[in-house]
Every structure is written in C-alpha cells, then in structure tokens.
Amino acid sequence: MIKIFDKILNEKKRHHTKLRKSDWPKHVESLDNETFEEFTQKYPLTIIDFWAPWCKPCKTMLPRLRRLERIFQGKVAFGRVNTQEQKEIAKK
C-alpha cells in the first residue's frame, strides 16, 4: 500500500505547486460543505473517509487514518466527512 501511495504522490507532484511541510494538516481534518472543496483542491493527494456515527466499521477507521497521517505527514492530506451531517457532500 505504501508503494502505491508513493507512486501516486510522485505523479501528482509533477502537476502541483510545492507546499511546505508546515502547510500540510497535522491531523485528520473534519470536513464540511464549506471546507471540502478547498481541502481537496489545496493538496495534491487527499484521502477522504466518508463515515456515519452509527457505522461500527467506520469508527474503527479513525485510528488507522491517524496512523497513516503520521506516516505520510507532508505527502498526503487526510480528511473525514460525517455523512449524517454533510448529506450534500455525500450525494456528490
């Protein structure tokens, strides 16, 4: 999985402006209608977790996302969207 991320990241870097490491989020961002588009446009590679409070498998993903965020700090931006609260984003 890490090799796949690195390959995708190298392809994206060629087509995106250089961000400083301090510009990248330091945690998994909670996204809403106002921040979703900006977040996905700002970073060359993003992974978004669409989850719901009633979904047990969704809840188990957060610690894994946090771990991946630490591994790929400055390379991949991780976000989460609560589909119960952000239905418009979920429809897209």
PDB file of N, CA, C and O in Angstrom:
ATOM      1  N   MET A   1       0.817  -1.183   0.000  1.00  0.00           N
ATOM      2  CA  MET A   1       0.000   0.000   0.000  1.00  0.00           C
ATOM      3  C   MET A   1       0.865   1.253   0.000  1.00  0.00           C
ATOM      4  O   MET A   1       0.534   2.232  -0.669  1.00  0.00           O
ATOM      5  N   ILE A   2       1.951   1.236   0.730  1.00  0.00           N
ATOM      6  CA  ILE A   2       2.842   2.396   0.785  1.00  0.00           C
ATOM      7  C   ILE A   2       3.438   2.657  -0.588  1.00  0.00           C
ATOM      8  O   ILE A   2       3.572   3.815  -0.984  1.00  0.00           O
ATOM      9  N   LYS A   3       3.801   1.611  -1.328  1.00  0.00           N
ATOM     10  CA  LYS A   3       4.352   1.787  -2.666  1.00  0.00           C
ATOM     11  C   LYS A   3       3.333   2.431  -3.602  1.00  0.00           C
ATOM     12  O   LYS A   3       3.691   3.254  -4.445  1.00  0.00           O
ATOM     13  N   ILE A   4       2.070   2.057  -3.454  1.00  0.00           N
ATOM     14  CA  ILE A   4       1.020   2.649  -4.285  1.00  0.00           C
ATOM     15  C   ILE A   4       0.892   4.141  -3.988  1.00  0.00           C
ATOM     16  O   ILE A   4       0.802   4.949  -4.912  1.00  0.00           O
ATOM     17  N   PHE A   5       0.882   4.515  -2.695  1.00  0.00           N
ATOM     18  CA  PHE A   5       0.809   5.926  -2.322  1.00  0.00           C
ATOM     19  C   PHE A   5       1.992   6.692  -2.894  1.00  0.00           C
ATOM     20  O   PHE A   5       1.818   7.778  -3.447  1.00  0.00           O
ATOM     21  N   ASP A   6       3.186   6.139  -2.768  1.00  0.00           N
ATOM     22  CA  ASP A   6       4.380   6.824  -3.276  1.00  0.00           C
ATOM     23  C   ASP A   6       4.303   7.027  -4.783  1.00  0.00           C
ATOM     24  O   ASP A   6       4.682   8.089  -5.277  1.00  0.00           O
ATOM     25  N   LYS A   7       3.828   6.043  -5.517  1.00  0.00           N
ATOM     26  CA  LYS A   7       3.707   6.163  -6.966  1.00  0.00           C
ATOM     27  C   LYS A   7       2.707   7.258  -7.337  1.00  0.00           C
ATOM     28  O   LYS A   7       2.989   8.092  -8.198  1.00  0.00           O
ATOM     29  N   ILE A   8       1.547   7.256  -6.691  1.00  0.00           N
ATOM     30  CA  ILE A   8       0.529   8.274  -6.958  1.00  0.00           C
ATOM     31  C   ILE A   8       1.053   9.652  -6.583  1.00  0.00           C
ATOM     32  O   ILE A   8       0.845  10.620  -7.314  1.00  0.00           O
ATOM     33  N   LEU A   9       1.725   9.742  -5.455  1.00  0.00           N
ATOM     34  CA  LEU A   9       2.253  11.018  -4.991  1.00  0.00           C
ATOM     35  C   LEU A   9       3.265  11.581  -5.975  1.00  0.00           C
ATOM     36  O   LEU A   9       3.229  12.775  -6.275  1.00  0.00           O
ATOM     37  N   ASN A  10       4.161  10.756  -6.481  1.00  0.00           N
ATOM     38  CA  ASN A  10       5.157  11.223  -7.436  1.00  0.00           C
ATOM     39  C   ASN A  10       4.505  11.749  -8.706  1.00  0.00           C
ATOM     40  O   ASN A  10       4.973  12.738  -9.270  1.00  0.00           O
ATOM     41  N   GLU A  11       3.440  11.113  -9.164  1.00  0.00           N
ATOM     42  CA  GLU A  11       2.718  11.588 -10.336  1.00  0.00           C
ATOM     43  C   GLU A  11       2.037  12.922 -10.056  1.00  0.00           C
ATOM     44  O   GLU A  11       2.052  13.813 -10.905  1.00  0.00           O
ATOM     45  N   LYS A  12       1.441  13.070  -8.878  1.00  0.00           N
ATOM     46  CA  LYS A  12       0.744  14.303  -8.517  1.00  0.00           C
ATOM     47  C   LYS A  12       1.712  15.468  -8.326  1.00  0.00           C
ATOM     48  O   LYS A  12       1.375  16.604  -8.660  1.00  0.00           O
ATOM     49  N   LYS A  13       2.904  15.208  -7.797  1.00  0.00           N
ATOM     50  CA  LYS A  13       3.863  16.268  -7.540  1.00  0.00           C
ATOM     51  C   LYS A  13       4.243  17.014  -8.810  1.00  0.00           C
ATOM     52  O   LYS A  13       4.493  18.219  -8.776  1.00  0.00           O
ATOM     53  N   ARG A  14       4.287  16.313  -9.908  1.00  0.00           N
ATOM     54  CA  ARG A  14       4.673  16.937 -11.166  1.00  0.00           C
ATOM     55  C   ARG A  14       3.687  18.007 -11.601  1.00  0.00           C
ATOM     56  O   ARG A  14       4.062  18.936 -12.317  1.00  0.00           O
ATOM     57  N   HIS A  15       2.431  17.893 -11.181  1.00  0.00           N
ATOM     58  CA  HIS A  15       1.384  18.776 -11.657  1.00  0.00           C
ATOM     59  C   HIS A  15       0.859  19.738 -10.592  1.00  0.00           C
ATOM     60  O   HIS A  15      -0.201  20.336 -10.781  1.00  0.00           O
ATOM     61  N   HIS A  16       1.566  19.898  -9.496  1.00  0.00           N
ATOM     62  CA  HIS A  16       1.041  20.720  -8.409  1.00  0.00           C
ATOM     63  C   HIS A  16       2.138  21.618  -7.862  1.00  0.00           C
ATOM     64  O   HIS A  16       3.319  21.272  -7.908  1.00  0.00           O
ATOM     65  N   THR A  17       1.741  22.770  -7.347  1.00  0.00           N
ATOM     66  CA  THR A  17       2.705  23.674  -6.751  1.00  0.00           C
ATOM     67  C   THR A  17       3.269  23.074  -5.473  1.00  0.00           C
ATOM     68  O   THR A  17       2.631  22.245  -4.826  1.00  0.00           O
ATOM     69  N   LYS A  18       4.450  23.496  -5.128  1.00  0.00           N
ATOM     70  CA  LYS A  18       5.157  22.971  -3.960  1.00  0.00           C
ATOM     71  C   LYS A  18       4.571  23.555  -2.673  1.00  0.00           C
ATOM     72  O   LYS A  18       4.487  24.772  -2.511  1.00  0.00           O
ATOM     73  N   LEU A  19       4.176  22.682  -1.777  1.00  0.00           N
ATOM     74  CA  LEU A  19       3.699  23.089  -0.461  1.00  0.00           C
ATOM     75  C   LEU A  19       4.798  22.816   0.547  1.00  0.00           C
ATOM     76  O   LEU A  19       5.491  21.802   0.462  1.00  0.00           O
ATOM     77  N   ARG A  20       4.956  23.717   1.496  1.00  0.00           N
ATOM     78  CA  ARG A  20       5.900  23.460   2.582  1.00  0.00           C
ATOM     79  C   ARG A  20       5.286  22.445   3.528  1.00  0.00           C
ATOM     80  O   ARG A  20       4.064  22.319   3.605  1.00  0.00           O
ATOM     81  N   LYS A  21       6.126  21.726   4.241  1.00  0.00           N
ATOM     82  CA  LYS A  21       5.631  20.722   5.176  1.00  0.00           C
ATOM     83  C   LYS A  21       4.716  21.349   6.225  1.00  0.00           C
ATOM     84  O   LYS A  21       3.770  20.710   6.685  1.00  0.00           O
ATOM     85  N   SER A  22       4.990  22.583   6.601  1.00  0.00           N
ATOM     86  CA  SER A  22       4.164  23.258   7.611  1.00  0.00           C
ATOM     87  C   SER A  22       2.779  23.620   7.072  1.00  0.00           C
ATOM     88  O   SER A  22       1.877  23.922   7.855  1.00  0.00           O
ATOM     89  N   ASP A  23       2.594  23.594   5.747  1.00  0.00           N
ATOM     90  CA  ASP A  23       1.292  23.895   5.148  1.00  0.00           C
ATOM     91  C   ASP A  23       0.321  22.722   5.224  1.00  0.00           C
ATOM     92  O   ASP A  23      -0.886  22.903   5.065  1.00  0.00           O
ATOM     93  N   TRP A  24       0.840  21.527   5.464  1.00  0.00           N
ATOM     94  CA  TRP A  24       0.011  20.320   5.489  1.00  0.00           C
ATOM     95  C   TRP A  24      -0.671  20.174   6.851  1.00  0.00           C
ATOM     96  O   TRP A  24      -0.113  20.582   7.870  1.00  0.00           O
ATOM     97  N   PRO A  25      -1.881  19.593   6.872  1.00  0.00           N
ATOM     98  CA  PRO A  25      -2.557  19.390   8.168  1.00  0.00           C
ATOM     99  C   PRO A  25      -1.775  18.410   9.042  1.00  0.00           C
ATOM    100  O   PRO A  25      -1.142  17.480   8.542  1.00  0.00           O
ATOM    101  N   LYS A  26      -1.830  18.630  10.325  1.00  0.00           N
ATOM    102  CA  LYS A  26      -1.100  17.784  11.271  1.00  0.00           C
ATOM    103  C   LYS A  26      -2.013  16.731  11.905  1.00  0.00           C
ATOM    104  O   LYS A  26      -1.598  16.013  12.815  1.00  0.00           O
ATOM    105  N   HIS A  27      -3.240  16.644  11.429  1.00  0.00           N
ATOM    106  CA  HIS A  27      -4.195  15.669  11.939  1.00  0.00           C
ATOM    107  C   HIS A  27      -5.243  15.401  10.869  1.00  0.00           C
ATOM    108  O   HIS A  27      -5.271  16.082   9.843  1.00  0.00           O
ATOM    109  N   VAL A  28      -6.088  14.436  11.093  1.00  0.00           N
ATOM    110  CA  VAL A  28      -7.178  14.132  10.173  1.00  0.00           C
ATOM    111  C   VAL A  28      -8.220  15.243  10.312  1.00  0.00           C
ATOM    112  O   VAL A  28      -8.793  15.436  11.385  1.00  0.00           O
ATOM    113  N   GLU A  29      -8.459  15.964   9.230  1.00  0.00           N
ATOM    114  CA  GLU A  29      -9.367  17.112   9.257  1.00  0.00           C
ATOM    115  C   GLU A  29     -10.827  16.671   9.146  1.00  0.00           C
ATOM    116  O   GLU A  29     -11.157  15.809   8.331  1.00  0.00           O
ATOM    117  N   SER A  30     -11.686  17.255   9.953  1.00  0.00           N
ATOM    118  CA  SER A  30     -13.133  17.073   9.798  1.00  0.00           C
ATOM    119  C   SER A  30     -13.601  18.094   8.772  1.00  0.00           C
ATOM    120  O   SER A  30     -13.357  19.291   8.924  1.00  0.00           O
ATOM    121  N   LEU A  31     -14.269  17.626   7.738  1.00  0.00           N
ATOM    122  CA  LEU A  31     -14.659  18.500   6.642  1.00  0.00           C
ATOM    123  C   LEU A  31     -16.166  18.690   6.600  1.00  0.00           C
ATOM    124  O   LEU A  31     -16.933  17.815   7.001  1.00  0.00           O
ATOM    125  N   ASP A  32     -16.576  19.865   6.100  1.00  0.00           N
ATOM    126  CA  ASP A  32     -17.987  20.160   5.918  1.00  0.00           C
ATOM    127  C   ASP A  32     -18.180  20.791   4.540  1.00  0.00           C
ATOM    128  O   ASP A  32     -17.245  20.832   3.740  1.00  0.00           O
ATOM    129  N   ASN A  33     -19.373  21.276   4.264  1.00  0.00           N
ATOM    130  CA  ASN A  33     -19.658  21.860   2.947  1.00  0.00           C
ATOM    131  C   ASN A  33     -18.740  23.023   2.610  1.00  0.00           C
ATOM    132  O   ASN A  33     -18.388  23.216   1.447  1.00  0.00           O
ATOM    133  N   GLU A  34     -18.354  23.790   3.602  1.00  0.00           N
ATOM    134  CA  GLU A  34     -17.516  24.966   3.371  1.00  0.00           C
ATOM    135  C   GLU A  34     -16.058  24.611   3.151  1.00  0.00           C
ATOM    136  O   GLU A  34     -15.371  25.309   2.404  1.00  0.00           O
ATOM    137  N   THR A  35     -15.565  23.563   3.767  1.00  0.00           N
ATOM    138  CA  THR A  35     -14.136  23.264   3.711  1.00  0.00           C
ATOM    139  C   THR A  35     -13.758  22.128   2.764  1.00  0.00           C
ATOM    140  O   THR A  35     -12.580  21.965   2.447  1.00  0.00           O
ATOM    141  N   PHE A  36     -14.722  21.344   2.308  1.00  0.00           N
ATOM    142  CA  PHE A  36     -14.419  20.162   1.498  1.00  0.00           C
ATOM    143  C   PHE A  36     -13.711  20.514   0.185  1.00  0.00           C
ATOM    144  O   PHE A  36     -12.653  19.961  -0.114  1.00  0.00           O
ATOM    145  N   GLU A  37     -14.282  21.419  -0.589  1.00  0.00           N
ATOM    146  CA  GLU A  37     -13.702  21.780  -1.886  1.00  0.00           C
ATOM    147  C   GLU A  37     -12.306  22.388  -1.735  1.00  0.00           C
ATOM    148  O   GLU A  37     -11.379  22.038  -2.465  1.00  0.00           O
ATOM    149  N   GLU A  38     -12.178  23.297  -0.782  1.00  0.00           N
ATOM    150  CA  GLU A  38     -10.877  23.935  -0.552  1.00  0.00           C
ATOM    151  C   GLU A  38      -9.818  22.897  -0.174  1.00  0.00           C
ATOM    152  O   GLU A  38      -8.690  22.946  -0.666  1.00  0.00           O
ATOM    153  N   PHE A  39     -10.183  21.968   0.694  1.00  0.00           N
ATOM    154  CA  PHE A  39      -9.264  20.931   1.160  1.00  0.00           C
ATOM    155  C   PHE A  39      -8.804  20.055  -0.002  1.00  0.00           C
ATOM    156  O   PHE A  39      -7.609  19.803  -0.154  1.00  0.00           O
ATOM    157  N   THR A  40      -9.747  19.591  -0.822  1.00  0.00           N
ATOM    158  CA  THR A  40      -9.390  18.688  -1.920  1.00  0.00           C
ATOM    159  C   THR A  40      -8.634  19.405  -3.032  1.00  0.00           C
ATOM    160  O   THR A  40      -7.876  18.768  -3.763  1.00  0.00           O
ATOM    161  N   GLN A  41      -8.820  20.707  -3.176  1.00  0.00           N
ATOM    162  CA  GLN A  41      -8.093  21.464  -4.198  1.00  0.00           C
ATOM    163  C   GLN A  41      -6.698  21.881  -3.736  1.00  0.00           C
ATOM    164  O   GLN A  41      -5.779  21.989  -4.548  1.00  0.00           O
ATOM    165  N   LYS A  42      -6.541  22.111  -2.454  1.00  0.00           N
ATOM    166  CA  LYS A  42      -5.269  22.631  -1.934  1.00  0.00           C
ATOM    167  C   LYS A  42      -4.147  21.597  -1.963  1.00  0.00           C
ATOM    168  O   LYS A  42      -3.005  21.932  -2.278  1.00  0.00           O
ATOM    169  N   TYR A  43      -4.458  20.361  -1.642  1.00  0.00           N
ATOM    170  CA  TYR A  43      -3.428  19.335  -1.504  1.00  0.00           C
ATOM    171  C   TYR A  43      -3.396  18.431  -2.727  1.00  0.00           C
ATOM    172  O   TYR A  43      -4.446  18.056  -3.249  1.00  0.00           O
ATOM    173  N   PRO A  44      -2.196  18.076  -3.190  1.00  0.00           N
ATOM    174  CA  PRO A  44      -2.092  17.256  -4.404  1.00  0.00           C
ATOM    175  C   PRO A  44      -2.637  15.849  -4.230  1.00  0.00           C
ATOM    176  O   PRO A  44      -3.072  15.239  -5.207  1.00  0.00           O
ATOM    177  N   LEU A  45      -2.625  15.322  -3.026  1.00  0.00           N
ATOM    178  CA  LEU A  45      -3.150  13.985  -2.787  1.00  0.00           C
ATOM    179  C   LEU A  45      -3.933  13.994  -1.479  1.00  0.00           C
ATOM    180  O   LEU A  45      -3.392  14.319  -0.423  1.00  0.00           O
ATOM    181  N   THR A  46      -5.212  13.636  -1.560  1.00  0.00           N
ATOM    182  CA  THR A  46      -6.056  13.596  -0.371  1.00  0.00           C
ATOM    183  C   THR A  46      -6.761  12.250  -0.285  1.00  0.00           C
ATOM    184  O   THR A  46      -7.090  11.632  -1.297  1.00  0.00           O
ATOM    185  N   ILE A  47      -6.981  11.821   0.933  1.00  0.00           N
ATOM    186  CA  ILE A  47      -7.790  10.643   1.202  1.00  0.00           C
ATOM    187  C   ILE A  47      -8.897  11.091   2.134  1.00  0.00           C
ATOM    188  O   ILE A  47      -8.643  11.618   3.217  1.00  0.00           O
ATOM    189  N   ILE A  48     -10.138  10.873   1.695  1.00  0.00           N
ATOM    190  CA  ILE A  48     -11.300  11.308   2.467  1.00  0.00           C
ATOM    191  C   ILE A  48     -12.055  10.074   2.948  1.00  0.00           C
ATOM    192  O   ILE A  48     -12.390   9.190   2.160  1.00  0.00           O
ATOM    193  N   ASP A  49     -12.314  10.028   4.242  1.00  0.00           N
ATOM    194  CA  ASP A  49     -13.104   8.960   4.848  1.00  0.00           C
ATOM    195  C   ASP A  49     -14.527   9.461   5.018  1.00  0.00           C
ATOM    196  O   ASP A  49     -14.770  10.421   5.749  1.00  0.00           O
ATOM    197  N   PHE A  50     -15.466   8.811   4.343  1.00  0.00           N
ATOM    198  CA  PHE A  50     -16.880   9.124   4.500  1.00  0.00           C
ATOM    199  C   PHE A  50     -17.441   8.157   5.531  1.00  0.00           C
ATOM    200  O   PHE A  50     -17.437   6.944   5.321  1.00  0.00           O
ATOM    201  N   TRP A  51     -17.924   8.696   6.644  1.00  0.00           N
ATOM    202  CA  TRP A  51     -18.337   7.860   7.765  1.00  0.00           C
ATOM    203  C   TRP A  51     -19.682   8.320   8.323  1.00  0.00           C
ATOM    204  O   TRP A  51     -20.177   9.399   7.998  1.00  0.00           O
ATOM    205  N   ALA A  52     -20.251   7.474   9.167  1.00  0.00           N
ATOM    206  CA  ALA A  52     -21.501   7.797   9.859  1.00  0.00           C
ATOM    207  C   ALA A  52     -21.378   7.338  11.311  1.00  0.00           C
ATOM    208  O   ALA A  52     -20.733   6.324  11.581  1.00  0.00           O
ATOM    209  N   PRO A  53     -21.980   8.059  12.242  1.00  0.00           N
ATOM    210  CA  PRO A  53     -21.865   7.715  13.661  1.00  0.00           C
ATOM    211  C   PRO A  53     -22.390   6.324  14.017  1.00  0.00           C
ATOM    212  O   PRO A  53     -21.910   5.716  14.974  1.00  0.00           O
ATOM    213  N   TRP A  54     -23.355   5.817  13.272  1.00  0.00           N
ATOM    214  CA  TRP A  54     -23.949   4.513  13.564  1.00  0.00           C
ATOM    215  C   TRP A  54     -23.152   3.362  12.962  1.00  0.00           C
ATOM    216  O   TRP A  54     -23.465   2.203  13.232  1.00  0.00           O
ATOM    217  N   CYS A  55     -22.139   3.643  12.161  1.00  0.00           N
ATOM    218  CA  CYS A  55     -21.390   2.618  11.431  1.00  0.00           C
ATOM    219  C   CYS A  55     -20.165   2.164  12.239  1.00  0.00           C
ATOM    220  O   CYS A  55     -19.203   2.919  12.382  1.00  0.00           O
ATOM    221  N   LYS A  56     -20.200   0.932  12.767  1.00  0.00           N
ATOM    222  CA  LYS A  56     -19.079   0.428  13.572  1.00  0.00           C
ATOM    223  C   LYS A  56     -17.785   0.298  12.763  1.00  0.00           C
ATOM    224  O   LYS A  56     -16.735   0.702  13.262  1.00  0.00           O
ATOM    225  N   PRO A  57     -17.805  -0.240  11.551  1.00  0.00           N
ATOM    226  CA  PRO A  57     -16.555  -0.291  10.777  1.00  0.00           C
ATOM    227  C   PRO A  57     -15.969   1.099  10.510  1.00  0.00           C
ATOM    228  O   PRO A  57     -14.751   1.267  10.455  1.00  0.00           O
ATOM    229  N   CYS A  58     -16.848   2.090  10.343  1.00  0.00           N
ATOM    230  CA  CYS A  58     -16.379   3.458  10.127  1.00  0.00           C
ATOM    231  C   CYS A  58     -15.610   3.976  11.344  1.00  0.00           C
ATOM    232  O   CYS A  58     -14.602   4.669  11.206  1.00  0.00           O
ATOM    233  N   LYS A  59     -16.093   3.635  12.514  1.00  0.00           N
ATOM    234  CA  LYS A  59     -15.441   4.081  13.744  1.00  0.00           C
ATOM    235  C   LYS A  59     -14.054   3.458  13.907  1.00  0.00           C
ATOM    236  O   LYS A  59     -13.153   4.079  14.472  1.00  0.00           O
ATOM    237  N   THR A  60     -13.888   2.249  13.417  1.00  0.00           N
ATOM    238  CA  THR A  60     -12.576   1.602  13.546  1.00  0.00           C
ATOM    239  C   THR A  60     -11.556   2.179  12.579  1.00  0.00           C
ATOM    240  O   THR A  60     -10.360   1.927  12.726  1.00  0.00           O
ATOM    241  N   MET A  61     -12.001   2.941  11.602  1.00  0.00           N
ATOM    242  CA  MET A  61     -11.086   3.522  10.622  1.00  0.00           C
ATOM    243  C   MET A  61     -10.289   4.709  11.164  1.00  0.00           C
ATOM    244  O   MET A  61      -9.157   4.929  10.733  1.00  0.00           O
ATOM    245  N   LEU A  62     -10.846   5.465  12.083  1.00  0.00           N
ATOM    246  CA  LEU A  62     -10.182   6.678  12.551  1.00  0.00           C
ATOM    247  C   LEU A  62      -8.781   6.423  13.106  1.00  0.00           C
ATOM    248  O   LEU A  62      -7.857   7.140  12.721  1.00  0.00           O
ATOM    249  N   PRO A  63      -8.572   5.446  13.986  1.00  0.00           N
ATOM    250  CA  PRO A  63      -7.197   5.218  14.458  1.00  0.00           C
ATOM    251  C   PRO A  63      -6.246   4.840  13.319  1.00  0.00           C
ATOM    252  O   PRO A  63      -5.069   5.202  13.347  1.00  0.00           O
ATOM    253  N   ARG A  64      -6.743   4.128  12.340  1.00  0.00           N
ATOM    254  CA  ARG A  64      -5.914   3.758  11.187  1.00  0.00           C
ATOM    255  C   ARG A  64      -5.572   4.977  10.339  1.00  0.00           C
ATOM    256  O   ARG A  64      -4.446   5.111   9.859  1.00  0.00           O
ATOM    257  N   LEU A  65      -6.544   5.863  10.158  1.00  0.00           N
ATOM    258  CA  LEU A  65      -6.282   7.098   9.417  1.00  0.00           C
ATOM    259  C   LEU A  65      -5.262   7.961  10.145  1.00  0.00           C
ATOM    260  O   LEU A  65      -4.386   8.557   9.519  1.00  0.00           O
ATOM    261  N   ARG A  66      -5.376   8.027  11.454  1.00  0.00           N
ATOM    262  CA  ARG A  66      -4.418   8.817  12.233  1.00  0.00           C
ATOM    263  C   ARG A  66      -3.004   8.261  12.095  1.00  0.00           C
ATOM    264  O   ARG A  66      -2.033   9.013  12.008  1.00  0.00           O
ATOM    265  N   ARG A  67      -2.907   6.941  12.076  1.00  0.00           N
ATOM    266  CA  ARG A  67      -1.587   6.316  11.908  1.00  0.00           C
ATOM    267  C   ARG A  67      -1.030   6.612  10.513  1.00  0.00           C
ATOM    268  O   ARG A  67       0.140   6.968  10.371  1.00  0.00           O
ATOM    269  N   LEU A  68      -1.866   6.465   9.492  1.00  0.00           N
ATOM    270  CA  LEU A  68      -1.427   6.773   8.133  1.00  0.00           C
ATOM    271  C   LEU A  68      -1.045   8.243   7.995  1.00  0.00           C
ATOM    272  O   LEU A  68      -0.098   8.583   7.287  1.00  0.00           O
ATOM    273  N   GLU A  69      -1.783   9.102   8.671  1.00  0.00           N
ATOM    274  CA  GLU A  69      -1.472  10.537   8.622  1.00  0.00           C
ATOM    275  C   GLU A  69      -0.073  10.812   9.170  1.00  0.00           C
ATOM    276  O   GLU A  69       0.656  11.646   8.634  1.00  0.00           O
ATOM    277  N   ARG A  70       0.291  10.116  10.226  1.00  0.00           N
ATOM    278  CA  ARG A  70       1.638  10.296  10.782  1.00  0.00           C
ATOM    279  C   ARG A  70       2.703   9.763   9.825  1.00  0.00           C
ATOM    280  O   ARG A  70       3.766  10.366   9.676  1.00  0.00           O
ATOM    281  N   ILE A  71       2.420   8.643   9.185  1.00  0.00           N
ATOM    282  CA  ILE A  71       3.385   8.047   8.253  1.00  0.00           C
ATOM    283  C   ILE A  71       3.593   8.948   7.035  1.00  0.00           C
ATOM    284  O   ILE A  71       4.721   9.125   6.575  1.00  0.00           O
ATOM    285  N   PHE A  72       2.501   9.516   6.515  1.00  0.00           N
ATOM    286  CA  PHE A  72       2.564  10.296   5.283  1.00  0.00           C
ATOM    287  C   PHE A  72       2.473  11.798   5.512  1.00  0.00           C
ATOM    288  O   PHE A  72       2.035  12.532   4.627  1.00  0.00           O
ATOM    289  N   GLN A  73       2.882  12.263   6.691  1.00  0.00           N
ATOM    290  CA  GLN A  73       2.852  13.688   7.013  1.00  0.00           C
ATOM    291  C   GLN A  73       3.618  14.481   5.947  1.00  0.00           C
ATOM    292  O   GLN A  73       4.777  14.189   5.654  1.00  0.00           O
ATOM    293  N   GLY A  74       2.960  15.467   5.384  1.00  0.00           N
ATOM    294  CA  GLY A  74       3.581  16.303   4.365  1.00  0.00           C
ATOM    295  C   GLY A  74       3.505  15.723   2.965  1.00  0.00           C
ATOM    296  O   GLY A  74       4.026  16.321   2.024  1.00  0.00           O
ATOM    297  N   LYS A  75       2.866  14.569   2.806  1.00  0.00           N
ATOM    298  CA  LYS A  75       2.742  13.943   1.487  1.00  0.00           C
ATOM    299  C   LYS A  75       1.285  13.701   1.099  1.00  0.00           C
ATOM    300  O   LYS A  75       0.915  13.827  -0.068  1.00  0.00           O
ATOM    301  N   VAL A  76       0.470  13.356   2.081  1.00  0.00           N
ATOM    302  CA  VAL A  76      -0.949  13.049   1.851  1.00  0.00           C
ATOM    303  C   VAL A  76      -1.765  13.766   2.925  1.00  0.00           C
ATOM    304  O   VAL A  76      -1.405  13.755   4.102  1.00  0.00           O
ATOM    305  N   ALA A  77      -2.866  14.387   2.506  1.00  0.00           N
ATOM    306  CA  ALA A  77      -3.763  15.039   3.458  1.00  0.00           C
ATOM    307  C   ALA A  77      -4.971  14.129   3.686  1.00  0.00           C
ATOM    308  O   ALA A  77      -5.577  13.643   2.731  1.00  0.00           O
ATOM    309  N   PHE A  78      -5.314  13.905   4.945  1.00  0.00           N
ATOM    310  CA  PHE A  78      -6.419  13.024   5.310  1.00  0.00           C
ATOM    311  C   PHE A  78      -7.568  13.840   5.875  1.00  0.00           C
ATOM    312  O   PHE A  78      -7.363  14.732   6.698  1.00  0.00           O
ATOM    313  N   GLY A  79      -8.776  13.529   5.428  1.00  0.00           N
ATOM    314  CA  GLY A  79      -9.964  14.216   5.915  1.00  0.00           C
ATOM    315  C   GLY A  79     -11.082  13.227   6.181  1.00  0.00           C
ATOM    316  O   GLY A  79     -11.043  12.083   5.727  1.00  0.00           O
ATOM    317  N   ARG A  80     -12.084  13.687   6.928  1.00  0.00           N
ATOM    318  CA  ARG A  80     -13.262  12.869   7.248  1.00  0.00           C
ATOM    319  C   ARG A  80     -14.507  13.701   7.013  1.00  0.00           C
ATOM    320  O   ARG A  80     -14.544  14.901   7.287  1.00  0.00           O
ATOM    321  N   VAL A  81     -15.528  13.027   6.495  1.00  0.00           N
ATOM    322  CA  VAL A  81     -16.821  13.674   6.288  1.00  0.00           C
ATOM    323  C   VAL A  81     -17.887  12.826   6.958  1.00  0.00           C
ATOM    324  O   VAL A  81     -18.041  11.645   6.644  1.00  0.00           O
ATOM    325  N   ASN A  82     -18.623  13.433   7.885  1.00  0.00           N
ATOM    326  CA  ASN A  82     -19.737  12.777   8.543  1.00  0.00           C
ATOM    327  C   ASN A  82     -20.924  12.853   7.585  1.00  0.00           C
ATOM    328  O   ASN A  82     -21.489  13.925   7.371  1.00  0.00           O
ATOM    329  N   THR A  83     -21.297  11.710   7.010  1.00  0.00           N
ATOM    330  CA  THR A  83     -22.361  11.699   6.005  1.00  0.00           C
ATOM    331  C   THR A  83     -23.743  11.981   6.586  1.00  0.00           C
ATOM    332  O   THR A  83     -24.655  12.346   5.843  1.00  0.00           O
ATOM    333  N   GLN A  84     -23.916  11.822   7.878  1.00  0.00           N
ATOM    334  CA  GLN A  84     -25.186  12.159   8.521  1.00  0.00           C
ATOM    335  C   GLN A  84     -25.388  13.672   8.547  1.00  0.00           C
ATOM    336  O   GLN A  84     -26.503  14.161   8.366  1.00  0.00           O
ATOM    337  N   GLU A  85     -24.305  14.405   8.773  1.00  0.00           N
ATOM    338  CA  GLU A  85     -24.389  15.858   8.879  1.00  0.00           C
ATOM    339  C   GLU A  85     -24.147  16.560   7.543  1.00  0.00           C
ATOM    340  O   GLU A  85     -24.686  17.642   7.310  1.00  0.00           O
ATOM    341  N   GLN A  86     -23.360  15.971   6.683  1.00  0.00           N
ATOM    342  CA  GLN A  86     -22.968  16.593   5.412  1.00  0.00           C
ATOM    343  C   GLN A  86     -23.548  15.805   4.240  1.00  0.00           C
ATOM    344  O   GLN A  86     -22.810  15.216   3.451  1.00  0.00           O
ATOM    345  N   LYS A  87     -24.839  15.801   4.140  1.00  0.00           N
ATOM    346  CA  LYS A  87     -25.519  14.997   3.116  1.00  0.00           C
ATOM    347  C   LYS A  87     -25.240  15.478   1.693  1.00  0.00           C
ATOM    348  O   LYS A  87     -25.233  14.671   0.763  1.00  0.00           O
ATOM    349  N   GLU A  88     -25.015  16.760   1.514  1.00  0.00           N
ATOM    350  CA  GLU A  88     -24.735  17.286   0.174  1.00  0.00           C
ATOM    351  C   GLU A  88     -23.412  16.744  -0.367  1.00  0.00           C
ATOM    352  O   GLU A  88     -23.319  16.386  -1.541  1.00  0.00           O
ATOM    353  N   ILE A  89     -22.407  16.687   0.475  1.00  0.00           N
ATOM    354  CA  ILE A  89     -21.119  16.149   0.048  1.00  0.00           C
ATOM    355  C   ILE A  89     -21.257  14.664  -0.251  1.00  0.00           C
ATOM    356  O   ILE A  89     -20.706  14.175  -1.237  1.00  0.00           O
ATOM    357  N   ALA A  90     -21.975  13.960   0.575  1.00  0.00           N
ATOM    358  CA  ALA A  90     -22.165  12.520   0.381  1.00  0.00           C
ATOM    359  C   ALA A  90     -22.881  12.220  -0.938  1.00  0.00           C
ATOM    360  O   ALA A  90     -22.595  11.211  -1.582  1.00  0.00           O
ATOM    361  N   LYS A  91     -23.795  13.076  -1.334  1.00  0.00           N
ATOM    362  CA  LYS A  91     -24.506  12.883  -2.595  1.00  0.00           C
ATOM    363  C   LYS A  91     -23.581  13.014  -3.796  1.00  0.00           C
ATOM    364  O   LYS A  91     -23.738  12.312  -4.795  1.00  0.00           O
ATOM    365  N   LYS A  92     -22.613  13.923  -3.689  1.00  0.00           N
ATOM    366  CA  LYS A  92     -21.665  14.125  -4.791  1.00  0.00           C
ATOM    367  C   LYS A  92     -20.850  12.878  -5.003  1.00  0.00           C
ATOM    368  O   LYS A  92     -19.993  12.844  -5.887  1.00  0.00           O
TER     369      LYS A  92
END
